[in-house]
Structures are given as C-alpha cells and as structure tokens.
Amino acid sequence: MVRDGSPDYEDTGMFGINIHRGGYNTTSSLGCQTIHPTQWDSFINLAKDQASRIWGQRWNKEVVPYILIDNKGQV
C-alpha cells in the first residue's frame, strides 16, 4: 500500500484500517475512514445502538463488519 506522506511511502505488513473521528480541516488519518467531528457522536451512538440490538450485552466484544461503497452520485 502506498501511503500519503512527504514523500509518499510504501507500507507493508499487518495494519488496521479503522473508522475514527477526523479533524476539522484534515482527515487526520493515513488509510482509515474518518467521520467529521460534528457527526461523530451521532455516528458512534447509532453504531452502538445497532450493535447492542444484534449482540445484546456482548456488543462491545464483537467486530462490526461494514462495506464502504464509492457511490459517485449513482444512488
């Protein structure tokens, strides 16, 4: 994987791609999906609510799968 940097660099091996709160002026991330800070609380509360509906009290012990789709305005 080629990561953004100055200059760009190649990264190999095992590393996680996560969803986390981004910054106001930048994504503040290398490879992860970020959520704008003003939308983070709504996003994480919805994710926790749905995970607890599926897994009950075990919700925070499970991995929540998701798919990120590049819509390009088609849907």
N, CA, C, O and CB atoms as a CASP TS submission, in Angstrom:
PFRMAT TS
TARGET T0000
AUTHOR 0000-0000-0000
METHOD Language model
MODEL 1
PARENT N/A
ATOM      1  N   MET     1       0.846  -1.165   0.000  1.00  0.00           N
ATOM      2  CA  MET     1       0.000   0.000   0.000  1.00  0.00           C
ATOM      3  C   MET     1       0.895   1.232   0.000  1.00  0.00           C
ATOM      4  O   MET     1       1.874   1.292   0.743  1.00  0.00           O
ATOM      5  CB  MET     1      -0.964  -0.004   1.215  1.00  0.00           C
ATOM      6  N   VAL     2       0.567   2.191  -0.812  1.00  0.00           N
ATOM      7  CA  VAL     2       1.295   3.456  -0.838  1.00  0.00           C
ATOM      8  C   VAL     2       0.517   4.444   0.028  1.00  0.00           C
ATOM      9  O   VAL     2      -0.669   4.684  -0.202  1.00  0.00           O
ATOM     10  CB  VAL     2       1.475   3.995  -2.314  1.00  0.00           C
ATOM     11  N   ARG     3       1.184   5.006   1.011  1.00  0.00           N
ATOM     12  CA  ARG     3       0.560   5.959   1.924  1.00  0.00           C
ATOM     13  C   ARG     3       0.978   7.383   1.567  1.00  0.00           C
ATOM     14  O   ARG     3       2.065   7.630   1.045  1.00  0.00           O
ATOM     15  CB  ARG     3       0.935   5.637   3.386  1.00  0.00           C
ATOM     16  N   ASP     4       0.075   8.299   1.869  1.00  0.00           N
ATOM     17  CA  ASP     4       0.390   9.710   1.670  1.00  0.00           C
ATOM     18  C   ASP     4       1.457  10.126   2.671  1.00  0.00           C
ATOM     19  O   ASP     4       1.433   9.707   3.828  1.00  0.00           O
ATOM     20  CB  ASP     4      -0.878  10.594   1.817  1.00  0.00           C
ATOM     21  N   GLY     5       2.342  10.908   2.245  1.00  0.00           N
ATOM     22  CA  GLY     5       3.385  11.426   3.116  1.00  0.00           C
ATOM     23  C   GLY     5       4.185  12.446   2.358  1.00  0.00           C
ATOM     24  O   GLY     5       3.779  12.888   1.284  1.00  0.00           O
ATOM     25  N   SER     6       5.302  12.818   2.896  1.00  0.00           N
ATOM     26  CA  SER     6       6.155  13.768   2.212  1.00  0.00           C
ATOM     27  C   SER     6       7.584  13.237   2.239  1.00  0.00           C
ATOM     28  O   SER     6       8.333  13.561   3.161  1.00  0.00           O
ATOM     29  CB  SER     6       6.064  15.177   2.864  1.00  0.00           C
ATOM     30  N   PRO     7       7.980  12.445   1.273  1.00  0.00           N
ATOM     31  CA  PRO     7       7.227  11.989   0.088  1.00  0.00           C
ATOM     32  C   PRO     7       6.344  10.783   0.421  1.00  0.00           C
ATOM     33  O   PRO     7       6.424  10.232   1.519  1.00  0.00           O
ATOM     34  CB  PRO     7       8.197  11.628  -1.060  1.00  0.00           C
ATOM     35  N   ASP     8       5.495  10.373  -0.544  1.00  0.00           N
ATOM     36  CA  ASP     8       4.695   9.159  -0.376  1.00  0.00           C
ATOM     37  C   ASP     8       5.630   7.997  -0.089  1.00  0.00           C
ATOM     38  O   ASP     8       6.771   7.988  -0.551  1.00  0.00           O
ATOM     39  CB  ASP     8       3.826   8.872  -1.639  1.00  0.00           C
ATOM     40  N   TYR     9       5.152   7.015   0.672  1.00  0.00           N
ATOM     41  CA  TYR     9       5.987   5.869   1.006  1.00  0.00           C
ATOM     42  C   TYR     9       5.169   4.590   0.973  1.00  0.00           C
ATOM     43  O   TYR     9       3.948   4.620   1.126  1.00  0.00           O
ATOM     44  CB  TYR     9       6.632   6.052   2.381  1.00  0.00           C
ATOM     45  N   GLU    10       5.851   3.460   0.772  1.00  0.00           N
ATOM     46  CA  GLU    10       5.181   2.171   0.722  1.00  0.00           C
ATOM     47  C   GLU    10       5.178   1.562   2.111  1.00  0.00           C
ATOM     48  O   GLU    10       6.197   1.566   2.802  1.00  0.00           O
ATOM     49  CB  GLU    10       5.863   1.225  -0.293  1.00  0.00           C
ATOM     50  N   ASP    11       4.013   1.032   2.526  1.00  0.00           N
ATOM     51  CA  ASP    11       3.863   0.397   3.829  1.00  0.00           C
ATOM     52  C   ASP    11       3.425  -1.042   3.596  1.00  0.00           C
ATOM     53  O   ASP    11       2.472  -1.284   2.855  1.00  0.00           O
ATOM     54  CB  ASP    11       2.835   1.167   4.731  1.00  0.00           C
ATOM     55  N   THR    12       4.099  -1.987   4.209  1.00  0.00           N
ATOM     56  CA  THR    12       3.737  -3.390   4.068  1.00  0.00           C
ATOM     57  C   THR    12       3.554  -3.998   5.443  1.00  0.00           C
ATOM     58  O   THR    12       3.991  -3.428   6.442  1.00  0.00           O
ATOM     59  CB  THR    12       4.804  -4.162   3.266  1.00  0.00           C
ATOM     60  N   GLY    13       2.915  -5.144   5.497  1.00  0.00           N
ATOM     61  CA  GLY    13       2.723  -5.841   6.758  1.00  0.00           C
ATOM     62  C   GLY    13       1.288  -5.749   7.225  1.00  0.00           C
ATOM     63  O   GLY    13       0.384  -5.432   6.453  1.00  0.00           O
ATOM     64  N   MET    14       1.093  -6.030   8.496  1.00  0.00           N
ATOM     65  CA  MET    14      -0.241  -6.019   9.091  1.00  0.00           C
ATOM     66  C   MET    14      -0.506  -4.655   9.720  1.00  0.00           C
ATOM     67  O   MET    14       0.293  -4.177  10.526  1.00  0.00           O
ATOM     68  CB  MET    14      -0.387  -7.148  10.146  1.00  0.00           C
ATOM     69  N   PHE    15      -1.617  -4.030   9.359  1.00  0.00           N
ATOM     70  CA  PHE    15      -2.016  -2.790   9.985  1.00  0.00           C
ATOM     71  C   PHE    15      -3.523  -2.677   9.867  1.00  0.00           C
ATOM     72  O   PHE    15      -4.122  -3.224   8.941  1.00  0.00           O
ATOM     73  CB  PHE    15      -1.301  -1.570   9.343  1.00  0.00           C
ATOM     74  N   GLY    16      -4.124  -1.981  10.786  1.00  0.00           N
ATOM     75  CA  GLY    16      -5.581  -1.874  10.815  1.00  0.00           C
ATOM     76  C   GLY    16      -6.085  -0.678  10.043  1.00  0.00           C
ATOM     77  O   GLY    16      -5.451   0.376   9.998  1.00  0.00           O
ATOM     78  N   ILE    17      -7.227  -0.865   9.444  1.00  0.00           N
ATOM     79  CA  ILE    17      -7.956   0.228   8.817  1.00  0.00           C
ATOM     80  C   ILE    17      -9.216   0.382   9.660  1.00  0.00           C
ATOM     81  O   ILE    17     -10.008  -0.554   9.767  1.00  0.00           O
ATOM     82  CB  ILE    17      -8.283  -0.052   7.269  1.00  0.00           C
ATOM     83  N   ASN    18      -9.405   1.534  10.247  1.00  0.00           N
ATOM     84  CA  ASN    18     -10.480   1.745  11.201  1.00  0.00           C
ATOM     85  C   ASN    18     -11.352   2.926  10.801  1.00  0.00           C
ATOM     86  O   ASN    18     -11.068   3.637   9.837  1.00  0.00           O
ATOM     87  CB  ASN    18      -9.914   1.961  12.590  1.00  0.00           C
ATOM     88  N   ILE    19     -12.413   3.114  11.562  1.00  0.00           N
ATOM     89  CA  ILE    19     -13.245   4.312  11.456  1.00  0.00           C
ATOM     90  C   ILE    19     -12.987   5.101  12.726  1.00  0.00           C
ATOM     91  O   ILE    19     -13.078   4.555  13.825  1.00  0.00           O
ATOM     92  CB  ILE    19     -14.793   3.967  11.271  1.00  0.00           C
ATOM     93  N   HIS    20     -12.663   6.390  12.585  1.00  0.00           N
ATOM     94  CA  HIS    20     -12.471   7.219  13.769  1.00  0.00           C
ATOM     95  C   HIS    20     -12.815   8.668  13.455  1.00  0.00           C
ATOM     96  O   HIS    20     -13.007   9.050  12.300  1.00  0.00           O
ATOM     97  CB  HIS    20     -11.025   7.107  14.284  1.00  0.00           C
ATOM     98  N   ARG    21     -12.885   9.457  14.513  1.00  0.00           N
ATOM     99  CA  ARG    21     -13.198  10.878  14.371  1.00  0.00           C
ATOM    100  C   ARG    21     -12.080  11.561  13.583  1.00  0.00           C
ATOM    101  O   ARG    21     -10.898  11.377  13.876  1.00  0.00           O
ATOM    102  CB  ARG    21     -13.386  11.553  15.767  1.00  0.00           C
ATOM    103  N   GLY    22     -12.461  12.338  12.598  1.00  0.00           N
ATOM    104  CA  GLY    22     -11.490  13.085  11.813  1.00  0.00           C
ATOM    105  C   GLY    22     -11.270  14.467  12.388  1.00  0.00           C
ATOM    106  O   GLY    22     -11.761  14.785  13.471  1.00  0.00           O
ATOM    107  N   GLY    23     -10.542  15.275  11.670  1.00  0.00           N
ATOM    108  CA  GLY    23     -10.287  16.641  12.088  1.00  0.00           C
ATOM    109  C   GLY    23     -11.220  17.609  11.391  1.00  0.00           C
ATOM    110  O   GLY    23     -12.006  17.213  10.530  1.00  0.00           O
ATOM    111  N   TYR    24     -11.136  18.876  11.761  1.00  0.00           N
ATOM    112  CA  TYR    24     -11.970  19.900  11.137  1.00  0.00           C
ATOM    113  C   TYR    24     -11.432  20.335   9.780  1.00  0.00           C
ATOM    114  O   TYR    24     -12.204  20.693   8.891  1.00  0.00           O
ATOM    115  CB  TYR    24     -12.085  21.102  12.048  1.00  0.00           C
ATOM    116  N   ASN    25     -10.110  20.306   9.617  1.00  0.00           N
ATOM    117  CA  ASN    25      -9.514  20.789   8.382  1.00  0.00           C
ATOM    118  C   ASN    25      -8.774  19.720   7.599  1.00  0.00           C
ATOM    119  O   ASN    25      -8.279  19.984   6.503  1.00  0.00           O
ATOM    120  CB  ASN    25      -8.585  21.900   8.683  1.00  0.00           C
ATOM    121  N   THR    26      -8.694  18.525   8.145  1.00  0.00           N
ATOM    122  CA  THR    26      -7.978  17.431   7.508  1.00  0.00           C
ATOM    123  C   THR    26      -8.588  16.119   7.979  1.00  0.00           C
ATOM    124  O   THR    26      -9.307  16.093   8.978  1.00  0.00           O
ATOM    125  CB  THR    26      -6.452  17.489   7.828  1.00  0.00           C
ATOM    126  N   THR    27      -8.314  15.046   7.281  1.00  0.00           N
ATOM    127  CA  THR    27      -8.834  13.757   7.722  1.00  0.00           C
ATOM    128  C   THR    27      -8.098  13.242   8.949  1.00  0.00           C
ATOM    129  O   THR    27      -8.621  12.392   9.670  1.00  0.00           O
ATOM    130  CB  THR    27      -8.739  12.742   6.599  1.00  0.00           C
ATOM    131  N   SER    28      -6.898  13.741   9.196  1.00  0.00           N
ATOM    132  CA  SER    28      -6.085  13.314  10.335  1.00  0.00           C
ATOM    133  C   SER    28      -5.922  11.800  10.378  1.00  0.00           C
ATOM    134  O   SER    28      -6.004  11.197  11.448  1.00  0.00           O
ATOM    135  CB  SER    28      -6.705  13.802  11.636  1.00  0.00           C
ATOM    136  N   SER    29      -5.694  11.187   9.229  1.00  0.00           N
ATOM    137  CA  SER    29      -5.617   9.741   9.173  1.00  0.00           C
ATOM    138  C   SER    29      -4.781   9.308   7.979  1.00  0.00           C
ATOM    139  O   SER    29      -4.691  10.012   6.973  1.00  0.00           O
ATOM    140  CB  SER    29      -7.018   9.126   9.102  1.00  0.00           C
ATOM    141  N   LEU    30      -4.175   8.144   8.111  1.00  0.00           N
ATOM    142  CA  LEU    30      -3.471   7.518   6.998  1.00  0.00           C
ATOM    143  C   LEU    30      -4.149   6.190   6.706  1.00  0.00           C
ATOM    144  O   LEU    30      -3.790   5.171   7.295  1.00  0.00           O
ATOM    145  CB  LEU    30      -1.951   7.320   7.317  1.00  0.00           C
ATOM    146  N   GLY    31      -5.108   6.186   5.819  1.00  0.00           N
ATOM    147  CA  GLY    31      -5.743   4.944   5.408  1.00  0.00           C
ATOM    148  C   GLY    31      -7.076   4.658   6.054  1.00  0.00           C
ATOM    149  O   GLY    31      -7.857   3.881   5.505  1.00  0.00           O
ATOM    150  N   CYS    32      -7.370   5.245   7.185  1.00  0.00           N
ATOM    151  CA  CYS    32      -8.630   4.961   7.873  1.00  0.00           C
ATOM    152  C   CYS    32      -9.774   5.794   7.284  1.00  0.00           C
ATOM    153  O   CYS    32      -9.550   6.805   6.620  1.00  0.00           O
ATOM    154  CB  CYS    32      -8.490   5.240   9.383  1.00  0.00           C
ATOM    155  N   GLN    33     -10.989   5.347   7.544  1.00  0.00           N
ATOM    156  CA  GLN    33     -12.162   6.139   7.197  1.00  0.00           C
ATOM    157  C   GLN    33     -12.431   7.063   8.377  1.00  0.00           C
ATOM    158  O   GLN    33     -12.430   6.612   9.522  1.00  0.00           O
ATOM    159  CB  GLN    33     -13.414   5.229   6.871  1.00  0.00           C
ATOM    160  N   THR    34     -12.657   8.331   8.122  1.00  0.00           N
ATOM    161  CA  THR    34     -12.910   9.271   9.208  1.00  0.00           C
ATOM    162  C   THR    34     -14.308   9.869   9.110  1.00  0.00           C
ATOM    163  O   THR    34     -14.889   9.976   8.031  1.00  0.00           O
ATOM    164  CB  THR    34     -11.865  10.381   9.201  1.00  0.00           C
ATOM    165  N   ILE    35     -14.822  10.250  10.263  1.00  0.00           N
ATOM    166  CA  ILE    35     -16.126  10.891  10.384  1.00  0.00           C
ATOM    167  C   ILE    35     -15.867  12.318  10.868  1.00  0.00           C
ATOM    168  O   ILE    35     -15.090  12.525  11.800  1.00  0.00           O
ATOM    169  CB  ILE    35     -17.088  10.097  11.372  1.00  0.00           C
ATOM    170  N   HIS    36     -16.509  13.291  10.245  1.00  0.00           N
ATOM    171  CA  HIS    36     -16.337  14.688  10.645  1.00  0.00           C
ATOM    172  C   HIS    36     -16.679  14.827  12.135  1.00  0.00           C
ATOM    173  O   HIS    36     -17.628  14.201  12.608  1.00  0.00           O
ATOM    174  CB  HIS    36     -17.233  15.637   9.774  1.00  0.00           C
ATOM    175  N   PRO    37     -15.913  15.644  12.878  1.00  0.00           N
ATOM    176  CA  PRO    37     -16.125  15.767  14.321  1.00  0.00           C
ATOM    177  C   PRO    37     -17.563  16.104  14.722  1.00  0.00           C
ATOM    178  O   PRO    37     -18.045  15.614  15.744  1.00  0.00           O
ATOM    179  CB  PRO    37     -15.215  16.815  14.863  1.00  0.00           C
ATOM    180  N   THR    38     -18.249  16.925  13.940  1.00  0.00           N
ATOM    181  CA  THR    38     -19.628  17.288  14.301  1.00  0.00           C
ATOM    182  C   THR    38     -20.610  16.147  14.083  1.00  0.00           C
ATOM    183  O   THR    38     -21.729  16.195  14.593  1.00  0.00           O
ATOM    184  CB  THR    38     -20.074  18.493  13.499  1.00  0.00           C
ATOM    185  N   GLN    39     -20.210  15.113  13.330  1.00  0.00           N
ATOM    186  CA  GLN    39     -21.078  13.966  13.067  1.00  0.00           C
ATOM    187  C   GLN    39     -20.687  12.730  13.882  1.00  0.00           C
ATOM    188  O   GLN    39     -21.407  11.732  13.878  1.00  0.00           O
ATOM    189  CB  GLN    39     -21.047  13.631  11.589  1.00  0.00           C
ATOM    190  N   TRP    40     -19.542  12.794  14.586  1.00  0.00           N
ATOM    191  CA  TRP    40     -19.016  11.626  15.277  1.00  0.00           C
ATOM    192  C   TRP    40     -19.966  11.081  16.347  1.00  0.00           C
ATOM    193  O   TRP    40     -20.239   9.881  16.367  1.00  0.00           O
ATOM    194  CB  TRP    40     -17.694  11.967  15.905  1.00  0.00           C
ATOM    195  N   ASP    41     -20.473  11.937  17.232  1.00  0.00           N
ATOM    196  CA  ASP    41     -21.326  11.449  18.316  1.00  0.00           C
ATOM    197  C   ASP    41     -22.569  10.750  17.776  1.00  0.00           C
ATOM    198  O   ASP    41     -22.950   9.694  18.282  1.00  0.00           O
ATOM    199  CB  ASP    41     -21.732  12.602  19.230  1.00  0.00           C
ATOM    200  N   SER    42     -23.203  11.319  16.762  1.00  0.00           N
ATOM    201  CA  SER    42     -24.387  10.675  16.163  1.00  0.00           C
ATOM    202  C   SER    42     -24.018   9.336  15.549  1.00  0.00           C
ATOM    203  O   SER    42     -24.742   8.354  15.715  1.00  0.00           O
ATOM    204  CB  SER    42     -25.022  11.585  15.093  1.00  0.00           C
ATOM    205  N   PHE    43     -22.891   9.289  14.837  1.00  0.00           N
ATOM    206  CA  PHE    43     -22.455   8.052  14.199  1.00  0.00           C
ATOM    207  C   PHE    43     -22.174   6.969  15.226  1.00  0.00           C
ATOM    208  O   PHE    43     -22.678   5.854  15.089  1.00  0.00           O
ATOM    209  CB  PHE    43     -21.216   8.300  13.353  1.00  0.00           C
ATOM    210  N   ILE    44     -21.383   7.263  16.254  1.00  0.00           N
ATOM    211  CA  ILE    44     -20.982   6.241  17.218  1.00  0.00           C
ATOM    212  C   ILE    44     -22.172   5.792  18.055  1.00  0.00           C
ATOM    213  O   ILE    44     -22.265   4.614  18.401  1.00  0.00           O
ATOM    214  CB  ILE    44     -19.865   6.768  18.127  1.00  0.00           C
ATOM    215  N   ASN    45     -23.082   6.700  18.387  1.00  0.00           N
ATOM    216  CA  ASN    45     -24.281   6.303  19.138  1.00  0.00           C
ATOM    217  C   ASN    45     -25.167   5.383  18.314  1.00  0.00           C
ATOM    218  O   ASN    45     -25.716   4.417  18.844  1.00  0.00           O
ATOM    219  CB  ASN    45     -25.075   7.538  19.572  1.00  0.00           C
ATOM    220  N   LEU    46     -25.315   5.667  17.031  1.00  0.00           N
ATOM    221  CA  LEU    46     -26.094   4.793  16.160  1.00  0.00           C
ATOM    222  C   LEU    46     -25.430   3.420  16.034  1.00  0.00           C
ATOM    223  O   LEU    46     -26.103   2.391  16.092  1.00  0.00           O
ATOM    224  CB  LEU    46     -26.263   5.434  14.771  1.00  0.00           C
ATOM    225  N   ALA    47     -24.111   3.412  15.863  1.00  0.00           N
ATOM    226  CA  ALA    47     -23.392   2.140  15.753  1.00  0.00           C
ATOM    227  C   ALA    47     -23.538   1.315  17.030  1.00  0.00           C
ATOM    228  O   ALA    47     -23.774   0.109  16.957  1.00  0.00           O
ATOM    229  CB  ALA    47     -21.906   2.389  15.455  1.00  0.00           C
ATOM    230  N   LYS    48     -23.402   1.940  18.188  1.00  0.00           N
ATOM    231  CA  LYS    48     -23.558   1.228  19.463  1.00  0.00           C
ATOM    232  C   LYS    48     -24.973   0.696  19.624  1.00  0.00           C
ATOM    233  O   LYS    48     -25.167  -0.436  20.069  1.00  0.00           O
ATOM    234  CB  LYS    48     -23.208   2.147  20.639  1.00  0.00           C
ATOM    235  N   ASP    49     -25.964   1.507  19.266  1.00  0.00           N
ATOM    236  CA  ASP    49     -27.357   1.079  19.368  1.00  0.00           C
ATOM    237  C   ASP    49     -27.625  -0.144  18.504  1.00  0.00           C
ATOM    238  O   ASP    49     -28.231  -1.112  18.962  1.00  0.00           O
ATOM    239  CB  ASP    49     -28.292   2.214  18.969  1.00  0.00           C
ATOM    240  N   GLN    50     -27.180  -0.102  17.265  1.00  0.00           N
ATOM    241  CA  GLN    50     -27.422  -1.226  16.362  1.00  0.00           C
ATOM    242  C   GLN    50     -26.645  -2.470  16.791  1.00  0.00           C
ATOM    243  O   GLN    50     -27.171  -3.579  16.704  1.00  0.00           O
ATOM    244  CB  GLN    50     -27.046  -0.845  14.933  1.00  0.00           C
ATOM    245  N   ALA    51     -25.404  -2.305  17.252  1.00  0.00           N
ATOM    246  CA  ALA    51     -24.615  -3.445  17.718  1.00  0.00           C
ATOM    247  C   ALA    51     -25.262  -4.089  18.935  1.00  0.00           C
ATOM    248  O   ALA    51     -25.268  -5.315  19.050  1.00  0.00           O
ATOM    249  CB  ALA    51     -23.183  -3.008  18.051  1.00  0.00           C
ATOM    250  N   SER    52     -25.808  -3.284  19.849  1.00  0.00           N
ATOM    251  CA  SER    52     -26.450  -3.859  21.032  1.00  0.00           C
ATOM    252  C   SER    52     -27.751  -4.568  20.658  1.00  0.00           C
ATOM    253  O   SER    52     -28.140  -5.522  21.333  1.00  0.00           O
ATOM    254  CB  SER    52     -26.725  -2.765  22.076  1.00  0.00           C
ATOM    255  N   ARG    53     -28.423  -4.132  19.613  1.00  0.00           N
ATOM    256  CA  ARG    53     -29.624  -4.843  19.145  1.00  0.00           C
ATOM    257  C   ARG    53     -29.270  -6.221  18.599  1.00  0.00           C
ATOM    258  O   ARG    53     -30.022  -7.178  18.781  1.00  0.00           O
ATOM    259  CB  ARG    53     -30.349  -4.023  18.064  1.00  0.00           C
ATOM    260  N   ILE    54     -28.130  -6.318  17.932  1.00  0.00           N
ATOM    261  CA  ILE    54     -27.714  -7.592  17.330  1.00  0.00           C
ATOM    262  C   ILE    54     -27.083  -8.517  18.360  1.00  0.00           C
ATOM    263  O   ILE    54     -27.436  -9.694  18.431  1.00  0.00           O
ATOM    264  CB  ILE    54     -26.729  -7.345  16.187  1.00  0.00           C
ATOM    265  N   TRP    55     -26.146  -7.998  19.167  1.00  0.00           N
ATOM    266  CA  TRP    55     -25.349  -8.854  20.054  1.00  0.00           C
ATOM    267  C   TRP    55     -25.687  -8.715  21.533  1.00  0.00           C
ATOM    268  O   TRP    55     -25.065  -9.378  22.362  1.00  0.00           O
ATOM    269  CB  TRP    55     -23.903  -8.555  19.863  1.00  0.00           C
ATOM    270  N   GLY    56     -26.650  -7.874  21.886  1.00  0.00           N
ATOM    271  CA  GLY    56     -27.016  -7.712  23.288  1.00  0.00           C
ATOM    272  C   GLY    56     -25.849  -7.185  24.112  1.00  0.00           C
ATOM    273  O   GLY    56     -25.138  -6.276  23.684  1.00  0.00           O
ATOM    274  N   GLN    57     -25.657  -7.754  25.288  1.00  0.00           N
ATOM    275  CA  GLN    57     -24.614  -7.290  26.196  1.00  0.00           C
ATOM    276  C   GLN    57     -23.206  -7.550  25.667  1.00  0.00           C
ATOM    277  O   GLN    57     -22.242  -6.973  26.169  1.00  0.00           O
ATOM    278  CB  GLN    57     -24.776  -7.953  27.537  1.00  0.00           C
ATOM    279  N   ARG    58     -23.080  -8.402  24.672  1.00  0.00           N
ATOM    280  CA  ARG    58     -21.766  -8.693  24.066  1.00  0.00           C
ATOM    281  C   ARG    58     -21.386  -7.675  22.982  1.00  0.00           C
ATOM    282  O   ARG    58     -20.355  -7.838  22.330  1.00  0.00           O
ATOM    283  CB  ARG    58     -21.769 -10.103  23.464  1.00  0.00           C
ATOM    284  N   TRP    59     -22.188  -6.640  22.779  1.00  0.00           N
ATOM    285  CA  TRP    59     -21.998  -5.742  21.639  1.00  0.00           C
ATOM    286  C   TRP    59     -20.585  -5.176  21.546  1.00  0.00           C
ATOM    287  O   TRP    59     -20.073  -4.987  20.443  1.00  0.00           O
ATOM    288  CB  TRP    59     -22.981  -4.610  21.718  1.00  0.00           C
ATOM    289  N   ASN    60     -19.946  -4.901  22.682  1.00  0.00           N
ATOM    290  CA  ASN    60     -18.613  -4.287  22.616  1.00  0.00           C
ATOM    291  C   ASN    60     -17.490  -5.322  22.569  1.00  0.00           C
ATOM    292  O   ASN    60     -16.317  -4.969  22.688  1.00  0.00           O
ATOM    293  CB  ASN    60     -18.407  -3.372  23.810  1.00  0.00           C
ATOM    294  N   LYS    61     -17.838  -6.583  22.398  1.00  0.00           N
ATOM    295  CA  LYS    61     -16.844  -7.651  22.252  1.00  0.00           C
ATOM    296  C   LYS    61     -16.806  -8.188  20.824  1.00  0.00           C
ATOM    297  O   LYS    61     -16.031  -9.095  20.519  1.00  0.00           O
ATOM    298  CB  LYS    61     -17.143  -8.790  23.230  1.00  0.00           C
ATOM    299  N   GLU    62     -17.631  -7.638  19.963  1.00  0.00           N
ATOM    300  CA  GLU    62     -17.771  -8.125  18.599  1.00  0.00           C
ATOM    301  C   GLU    62     -17.170  -7.146  17.594  1.00  0.00           C
ATOM    302  O   GLU    62     -17.067  -5.947  17.853  1.00  0.00           O
ATOM    303  CB  GLU    62     -19.240  -8.372  18.277  1.00  0.00           C
ATOM    304  N   VAL    63     -16.780  -7.678  16.456  1.00  0.00           N
ATOM    305  CA  VAL    63     -16.338  -6.844  15.340  1.00  0.00           C
ATOM    306  C   VAL    63     -17.562  -6.565  14.478  1.00  0.00           C
ATOM    307  O   VAL    63     -18.283  -7.486  14.094  1.00  0.00           O
ATOM    308  CB  VAL    63     -15.188  -7.538  14.506  1.00  0.00           C
ATOM    309  N   VAL    64     -17.788  -5.303  14.180  1.00  0.00           N
ATOM    310  CA  VAL    64     -18.931  -4.916  13.358  1.00  0.00           C
ATOM    311  C   VAL    64     -18.449  -4.775  11.914  1.00  0.00           C
ATOM    312  O   VAL    64     -17.707  -3.846  11.596  1.00  0.00           O
ATOM    313  CB  VAL    64     -19.582  -3.579  13.875  1.00  0.00           C
ATOM    314  N   PRO    65     -18.868  -5.696  11.039  1.00  0.00           N
ATOM    315  CA  PRO    65     -18.438  -5.597   9.639  1.00  0.00           C
ATOM    316  C   PRO    65     -19.176  -4.472   8.919  1.00  0.00           C
ATOM    317  O   PRO    65     -20.328  -4.168   9.228  1.00  0.00           O
ATOM    318  CB  PRO    65     -18.672  -6.932   8.908  1.00  0.00           C
ATOM    319  N   TYR    66     -18.501  -3.869   7.969  1.00  0.00           N
ATOM    320  CA  TYR    66     -19.161  -2.862   7.144  1.00  0.00           C
ATOM    321  C   TYR    66     -18.477  -2.823   5.779  1.00  0.00           C
ATOM    322  O   TYR    66     -17.356  -3.300   5.602  1.00  0.00           O
ATOM    323  CB  TYR    66     -19.124  -1.457   7.829  1.00  0.00           C
ATOM    324  N   ILE    67     -19.192  -2.241   4.832  1.00  0.00           N
ATOM    325  CA  ILE    67     -18.661  -2.078   3.482  1.00  0.00           C
ATOM    326  C   ILE    67     -18.753  -0.605   3.125  1.00  0.00           C
ATOM    327  O   ILE    67     -19.811   0.009   3.267  1.00  0.00           O
ATOM    328  CB  ILE    67     -19.435  -2.965   2.443  1.00  0.00           C
ATOM    329  N   LEU    68     -17.660  -0.045   2.668  1.00  0.00           N
ATOM    330  CA  LEU    68     -17.633   1.335   2.200  1.00  0.00           C
ATOM    331  C   LEU    68     -17.745   1.312   0.682  1.00  0.00           C
ATOM    332  O   LEU    68     -16.922   0.696   0.005  1.00  0.00           O
ATOM    333  CB  LEU    68     -16.331   2.078   2.666  1.00  0.00           C
ATOM    334  N   ILE    69     -18.754   1.978   0.152  1.00  0.00           N
ATOM    335  CA  ILE    69     -19.022   1.977  -1.275  1.00  0.00           C
ATOM    336  C   ILE    69     -18.804   3.378  -1.831  1.00  0.00           C
ATOM    337  O   ILE    69     -19.290   4.355  -1.262  1.00  0.00           O
ATOM    338  CB  ILE    69     -20.458   1.487  -1.565  1.00  0.00           C
ATOM    339  N   ASP    70     -18.088   3.480  -2.919  1.00  0.00           N
ATOM    340  CA  ASP    70     -17.929   4.754  -3.622  1.00  0.00           C
ATOM    341  C   ASP    70     -19.141   4.938  -4.523  1.00  0.00           C
ATOM    342  O   ASP    70     -19.216   4.341  -5.597  1.00  0.00           O
ATOM    343  CB  ASP    70     -16.591   4.800  -4.450  1.00  0.00           C
ATOM    344  N   ASN    71     -20.079   5.755  -4.092  1.00  0.00           N
ATOM    345  CA  ASN    71     -21.355   5.921  -4.761  1.00  0.00           C
ATOM    346  C   ASN    71     -21.233   6.708  -6.065  1.00  0.00           C
ATOM    347  O   ASN    71     -21.880   6.353  -7.051  1.00  0.00           O
ATOM    348  CB  ASN    71     -22.326   6.608  -3.840  1.00  0.00           C
ATOM    349  N   LYS    72     -20.448   7.733  -6.096  1.00  0.00           N
ATOM    350  CA  LYS    72     -20.282   8.607  -7.267  1.00  0.00           C
ATOM    351  C   LYS    72     -21.620   9.158  -7.768  1.00  0.00           C
ATOM    352  O   LYS    72     -21.796   9.372  -8.967  1.00  0.00           O
ATOM    353  CB  LYS    72     -19.584   7.844  -8.396  1.00  0.00           C
ATOM    354  N   GLY    73     -22.562   9.389  -6.845  1.00  0.00           N
ATOM    355  CA  GLY    73     -23.820  10.028  -7.167  1.00  0.00           C
ATOM    356  C   GLY    73     -24.811   9.148  -7.931  1.00  0.00           C
ATOM    357  O   GLY    73     -25.773   9.668  -8.496  1.00  0.00           O
ATOM    358  N   GLN    74     -24.605   7.846  -7.962  1.00  0.00           N
ATOM    359  CA  GLN    74     -25.472   6.958  -8.737  1.00  0.00           C
ATOM    360  C   GLN    74     -26.689   6.488  -7.970  1.00  0.00           C
ATOM    361  O   GLN    74     -27.664   6.044  -8.577  1.00  0.00           O
ATOM    362  CB  GLN    74     -24.696   5.770  -9.199  1.00  0.00           C
ATOM    363  N   VAL    75     -26.657   6.575  -6.644  1.00  0.00           N
ATOM    364  CA  VAL    75     -27.798   6.099  -5.849  1.00  0.00           C
ATOM    365  C   VAL    75     -28.388   7.252  -5.107  1.00  0.00           C
ATOM    366  O   VAL    75     -29.361   7.081  -4.373  1.00  0.00           O
ATOM    367  CB  VAL    75     -27.387   4.985  -4.868  1.00  0.00           C
TER
END
